[in-house]
Amino acid sequence: MKLASVDLIYLDPPFNSNRAYNAIYKDSTGKPLPSQVNAFCDVWELTLEREEVLRNMPILVKDAGVDKSIVEFWTYWMHALRHTQPSLLAYLLYMMERLIVMKGLLSPVGSIYLHCDPTASHYIKVMMDGIFGHKHFINEIVWSYRKWTNAARHFQKNHDIILVYAKNIGNHTFNKVYINPTSSQQDVIDRGYNVNRVKKKN
């Protein structure tokens, strides 16, 4: 693919859920078959290949235009994770390699939407701040969904995160959402809210 040629990237990568997902096949009656096929594995290990990426990380990110002070911070940060959370480090190295490539693919008006969940979203945001630049951060979208209540000793874990960055802030493409507002929606718009949801032109 040509560099600087992509206007929009939507990325829905593995979430670092530490789970293996199986595809369950059914027979002609609709009953599950006893055998399952591993459809997707979201379990991470710090393999020799990932160790090599870790060793080359300072050069890799510096060549991608990441600021020297951030490279130094990442070096200490990733070596700390190597001893405390090696599986998380393996996941972040996987993401880092791909995000660097995607930055190069984005056009001058391009933006990237990265879908993740709270298990690693804060780590990924630090990486994206370094790769794309903190000033190029546009939004953190919280996607909430319903779950059944339970008796756990914590609030429900019922949202994902979508991080949005632009190649060139202020020059990126953004399409407003147009609606035919109800009277109550129009009242909200008239008061200066929901300005990205504007009335359709007749």
C-alpha positions, 0 to 999 in steps of 0.5 A, a space after each residue: 500500500 502506498 504511503 500517506 494514501 489512507 484517509 481513514 483507519 478503523 482498527 479493532 485489534 485484539 483486546 489483551 483479554 487473555 482468552 482463547 476464542 473457539 469457533 463452535 460448529 454445528 451439524 445439520 440439526 443445529 447441535 454443536 459438534 464435539 470438536 472445536 476450532 481455535 478461531 482466535 487467540 488473545 493470549 500473549 507471551 514474551 517470545 524470542 521474537 517479541 524480545 527482539 522487537 523490545 531490543 530494537 524498540 528505541 531505534 524503531 520508534 526513533 526512526 518513526 519520528 518519536 521524540 527522543 525524551 519519549 523514547 527514553 521514557 518508553 525504554 524504562 517503561 517497557 523494561 519495567 513491564 518486562 519484569 512485572 507484566 510480560 504478557 502485557 508488554 508482548 501485546 503492547 509491542 505487537 500494537 506498537 509495530 502496527 501503529 507505526 506502520 499505520 501512521 505512515 499510511 495516513 494521508 495528510 487529512 487522515 485519522 485513525 480510530 482505535 477500538 480497545 477496552 479498559 484492560 489496556 486502553 490507558 497504555 495504548 493511549 500513551 503509545 499513540 500520544 508518542 507515535 501520533 503526537 499528543 497534540 493530534 489526539 481528538 477524542 476518547 469515545 466511550 462506547 457503553 453497552 448493557 450487561 446483566 446485573 450481578 453480585 460482583 463487588 464492583 460496578 459493571 464492566 460495560 464499556 469499550 474505548 475508541 481512541 481517535 487521532 488525526 495525522 494533522 489536527 485541524 486538517 482532518 476530515 470529519 463529517 457532521 451527523 445530520 438529523 431532522 430534529 424533534 422539537 426537544 432536540 432543536 431546543 437543545 441545538 438552539 441552546 448551543 449543544 449537540 452542534 455536531 448533530 445539525 439539521 438537514 438542509 432541505 
